[in-house]
């Protein structure tokens, strides 16, 4: 597992775990970030990311990206 902030662009990924406080986990769940959700990092701007999930692009700041632990998507 590695933080979303360290993942490569254009690689299919799956969320393994979300760390952080209850408020942060709730906010990420409201945005659709939950364990086993699939996403792709489309763009890195400084430490911030644009990710694509289910055809929708979302901007994630560096502090949120560090709390989302990823693993490679099973084939």
QUIWORA-V74696 format. One record per residue. N is the residue number from 1. SS is DSSP state (H for helix, E for strand, - for the rest). PHI is phi in radians with two decimals (999 if undefined). BURIAL is # if it has 16 or more other C-alpha atoms within 10 Angstrom, else .. Layout:
N|SS|PHI|BURIAL ; N|SS|PHI|BURIAL
//
This chain:
1|-|999|. ; 2|E|-2.51|# ; 3|E|-1.13|# ; 4|H|-0.98|# ; 5|H|-1.09|# ; 6|H|-1.74|. ; 7|-|-1.34|# ; 8|-|-1.37|. ; 9|-|-1.22|. ; 10|-|1.05|. ; 11|-|-1.92|. ; 12|E|-1.11|# ; 13|E|-2.28|# ; 14|E|-2.30|# ; 15|E|-1.27|# ; 16|E|-1.66|# ; 17|E|-2.81|# ; 18|E|-2.09|# ; 19|-|-1.80|. ; 20|-|1.91|. ; 21|-|-1.27|. ; 22|H|-1.03|. ; 23|H|-1.10|. ; 24|H|-1.16|. ; 25|H|-1.11|# ; 26|H|-1.14|. ; 27|H|-1.08|. ; 28|H|-1.14|# ; 29|H|-1.11|. ; 30|H|-1.10|. ; 31|-|-1.49|. ; 32|-|1.78|. ; 33|-|-1.59|# ; 34|-|-2.57|# ; 35|-|-0.93|. ; 36|-|1.35|. ; 37|-|-1.24|. ; 38|E|-1.80|# ; 39|E|-2.70|# ; 40|E|-2.36|# ; 41|E|-1.35|# ; 42|E|-1.70|# ; 43|E|-2.69|# ; 44|E|-2.06|# ; 45|E|-2.20|. ; 46|-|1.01|. ; 47|-|-1.80|. ; 48|E|-1.53|# ; 49|E|-2.25|# ; 50|E|-2.02|# ; 51|E|-2.04|# ; 52|E|-2.04|# ; 53|E|-2.30|. ; 54|-|0.88|. ; 55|-|1.41|. ; 56|E|-2.03|. ; 57|E|-1.72|# ; 58|E|-2.26|. ; 59|E|-1.63|# ; 60|E|-2.19|# ; 61|-|-1.38|. ; 62|H|-1.06|. ; 63|H|-1.18|. ; 64|H|-1.22|# ; 65|H|-1.09|# ; 66|H|-1.23|# ; 67|H|-1.56|# ; 68|E|-1.78|# ; 69|E|-1.65|# ; 70|E|-2.01|# ; 71|E|-2.45|# ; 72|E|-1.14|. ; 73|-|-1.21|. ; 74|-|-1.20|. ; 75|-|-1.37|.
//
